[in-house]
């Protein structure tokens, strides 16, 4: 073991002492308090993302027994270990009760109270992968058939963990990550709120079934939306490509649901196996005849002008009454998409048979070009805000993960 192996690579100024290894049983006591007097009727479960949370909220159902007198009664500040494996927590999850004053957990959980360490530090420590190695050693036999790791309580409390000798350093680390978590939660809430607002606006700013005007619209627009057949506002085009073996072509595909048109590869004509391709231009709108159920549609951006696409796609050009950007917007509207795309299948939906001619006869309410521009601009700005908060979230999560790797031993 190197001289610095018991010191983190990044630490706060003023702390230089090496960290120590302690068994969990030396700093914590197992808690087996039962809810025998029915002090609490709150069933708790452990979520890797949300921690100890009301089971009825998390599952939208109560999995626990109605009579919880035989369950452990957990008080605020106490910890619980859920031995269940999941994709997010292959070695289970250890969380501290912070949302509620008390609640009930299954006796399959291993619960404990802390007596000789900073709780915020331990909360963060259990988010690192350091303790996973110890769990792997004691649960080497794998999971049982019901998905619980074979971890006995006495062995669990015998596991070692590393922590600073100084309680002040523990508290400093704990407070730092607690503030970082609060910042992440803040951006998550902002992001989620914007997503909810967008969903509500998509439902209210387009006419409901049987109506010709939306319930919410921009000032200055009062006229009913015009009902037009799809074939009247877009034209299907085919620009067959005669492939040249000596020429390089940019093939494109369309990602599923809101993914947009993307470049797939650059290939020479002799390497392209399927010869039935169309040339596409910027502003064209592509719809997959095979992936309609998954929403493979989108408009062609400027950088893909002149690329080629398989004839399994419909290539559409909109007329002056509807913009390509507006087409893109309504394709993201779930109900609009469902009505004008999914309902255009043939009899056998499992074979994804898309009835093009039937779809072209469908009726669509469209506003004036000016109102279209307002809608596109509004939702474009809203999407930009959502993307901004999503990027901030990803950045903060990446910063946290990097610090979790470097600020612990």
Secondary structure as UniProt FT lines:
FT   TURN            3..6
FT   TURN            13..14
FT   STRAND          20..23
FT   HELIX           24..27
FT   STRAND          28..31
FT   TURN            36..37
FT   STRAND          43..47
FT   TURN            48..50
FT   STRAND          51..54
FT   HELIX           55..59
FT   TURN            69..70
FT   STRAND          72..75
FT   TURN            76..77
FT   STRAND          79..82
FT   TURN            90..91
FT   STRAND          93..96
FT   STRAND          102..105
FT   TURN            107..108
FT   STRAND          110..114
FT   HELIX           119..125
FT   TURN            126..127
FT   HELIX           130..138
FT   TURN            139..141
FT   TURN            145..146
FT   STRAND          148..149
FT   HELIX           153..157
FT   STRAND          160..163
FT   HELIX           167..204
FT   TURN            209..210
FT   TURN            219..220
FT   STRAND          226..229
FT   HELIX           230..233
FT   STRAND          234..237
FT   TURN            245..246
FT   STRAND          248..254
FT   TURN            257..258
FT   STRAND          261..268
FT   HELIX           269..271
FT   STRAND          277..279
FT   TURN            282..283
FT   STRAND          285..288
FT   HELIX           292..294
FT   STRAND          297..299
FT   HELIX           302..304
FT   TURN            305..306
FT   STRAND          308..310
FT   TURN            311..312
FT   STRAND          313..318
FT   TURN            320..321
FT   HELIX           324..331
FT   HELIX           334..340
FT   HELIX           342..344
FT   HELIX           349..351
FT   HELIX           356..360
FT   STRAND          363..366
FT   HELIX           369..406
//
